[in-house]
Amino acid sequence: MVSGRGSNLRALQEEAPEQGYVITGVVSNNPTAPAVDYARDQGLAVRLVDHRRFATRAAFEETLATALDDLAPDIIALAGFLRVLGADFVGRYQGRLLNIHPSLLPAFPGLDTHRRALASGARVHGATVHLVTDAVDGGPIIAQAGLTVIPGEPPAALAARVLALEHALYPYVLGRWARGEIADR
């Protein structure tokens, strides 16, 4: 599931053969997302569910679930999907929704993580793969990767370094999850 540029989707797709999983399709809430173009270029099935076309979250999430079910995934990987998912939706796919977040959770859930980490004086920052629950970035942590914050580093530079961690961590964890090597399923 994607909403933006698709760098994590690209990393997942590039590492799929080595890690032992197959991406069966991509669902996006943003029809103009570069990730959608990348998915199409890769020959992946694409389902678009524009959240702006729905009067309620429930209606959006019901259509989103139909699009996901059409692809019949075993695992649903959120890769820059920028919508908060409600309890009913999360419950429907409990234990199958994974997310990558650009901080060492539980620190800095939500948006603007790099600026917040720098403002707090954090000495270590990184990325977390976690199960999705109805609490924003509050699900059980599966794996993390960290790096040392460079004093005076601009948020954009820190973001780029964390993104490189995400691109290594997420495919690795998804592969282990798909192979059943992670016990917290």
Stockholm file with secondary structure:
# STOCKHOLM 1.0

chainA/1-185         MVSGRGSNLRALQEEAPEQGYVITGVVSNNPTAPAVDYARDQGLAVRLVDHRRFATRAAFEETLATALDDLAPDIIALAGFLRVLGADFVGRYQGRLLNIHPSLLPAFPGLDTHRRALASGARVHGATVHLVTDAVDGGPIIAQAGLTVIPGEPPAALAARVLALEHALYPYVLGRWARGEIADR
#=GR chainA/1-185 SS CBCSCCHHHHHHHHHHHHHTCCCCEEEESCTTCHHHHHHHHTTCEEEECCGGGCSSHHHHHHHHHHHHHHHCCSSEEESSCCSCCCHHHHHHTTTTEEEEESSCTTSSCSSCHHHHHHHHTCSEEEEEEEECCSSTTCSCEEEEEEEECCTTCCHHHHHHHHHHHHHHHHHHHHHHHHTTCCSCC
#=GC SS_cons         CBCSCCHHHHHHHHHHHHHTCCCCEEEESCTTCHHHHHHHHTTCEEEECCGGGCSSHHHHHHHHHHHHHHHCCSSEEESSCCSCCCHHHHHHTTTTEEEEESSCTTSSCSSCHHHHHHHHTCSEEEEEEEECCSSTTCSCEEEEEEEECCTTCCHHHHHHHHHHHHHHHHHHHHHHHHTTCCSCC
//
